[in-house]
Structure formats: structure tokens, C-alpha cells
Amino acid sequence: MEINKRELGAQYEDKAVRYLENKGIRILERNFRNRFGEIDIIGFDRNTYLFVEVKYRKDNRFGEPACAVNLKKQRTICKIADYYRVCHHI
């Protein structure tokens, strides 16, 4: 039985969370949403908040995963991060 894209994405987000936790990063939120969009993982390490976008590619036929986080997506992540910071008085 083939796994759907949403389930596959959730599995890779879980892997990313485990990786970050193993590096000592405290996970604050997952799948934080607002009207601008969603950030997959929000973490904290020492004095730094981390806003993480998780991308998975089966192969590089459509480019590296980092290529999927283009300037538009980066701006969206910044808007969501700004909203998160305002909501949490950061």
C-alpha cells in the first residue's frame, strides 16, 4: 500500500524533530499556522528561535529540497515567524 504525501511529509517532519532534539534543540511548536501559512517546526536553542521548513525529495529530478524554499516561501516564513514572535511577546 502506498503512503500518501501528507503521511510521508509527517514522517519526515518527525525525523526532523528527532534530529533537532538530538542536537539539543527544544521543540516549541509543530505546524504553527496563521492566515499567512504554516511553519513546520519552531524550536529554541540557547538564545535563538528556529523556524524550520521541512522538505523531502525522493530524488533530485525536480531540484534539491532547498530549491523549493524560494524567495516567496522565505518571505511567507518570515511573516509567520513575525506573527509568532508578536503572539509570544518575543
N, C-alpha and C positions, 0 to 999 in steps of 0.2 A: 504494500500500500504506500503510495507516495504522500509525503508530508506537504501540507500547503505552505505558501510563502510566509504567512503570518506566524505559523508554528515554528518554521525554520528560523525566522527572524528572532522570535522569543528565545529559541535555543542559543543563538549566537549572542544575544544580549545577556543571557545567563552566564555564558562563558566569559564575556567581557567583565561582568560583575565579579566573578570569581578571580579573574586575573587582577583586577584593580584592588580587590580586597587582599589578595596575596602580596601586593605591593604596599600594603599598609594604608590604603585609601578607604576612608569611611564613606559608605554609600548613603546619601541623604534621601534621594528620591529616584524613582524609575518612572519613565513615561509621563513626565510632567507636561501637562497640556494647558494651553490657553487659546484664545482666538487666533493667535498668530501661527500656532502649530504645536510641535512636540519636541522635547529633548529626551533622548533615550535614557540617559543616566546623569544624575547630578551627584558629584562626590566632593569630598573635602580632604585636603592633605596639608597639614601644618597650617599655614595662613592663606591657602589658595583654594578657591572653589573651582571645580572642574565641571564643565558642561560637555558631555560626551555624546557624539553621534556614532552609532554602530552601523557599519556597512559590511555586508557579506557578498562575495562574488564566488561563484563556482569555478570560474576561470577568468582570465583577463581579456576575453574576447570583446567585452564592452568597456575595457579600461580598468585601471586599478580602482579599488574602492574609494580612495581619496579623491579621485576624479569626480565621483558622484556628489561630493560636497563642494559644489561650485560657489561662486560669489553670492548668488541669490540665496542659496541654502545657508551660507555663513551669516548673511545679514538676518535671515529669519532666526537662526540660533541666537544671535546677539539680541534681537528684540525679546525673545522668550527669556533669555538669561537676565536681561534688564528688568523684565516684569517679575521674575522670581526674586531678584535682589530687592526690589521695592516691596514686594509682599512680605519678605522676611527681614526687612529693615537692615539690609547689609550695605 
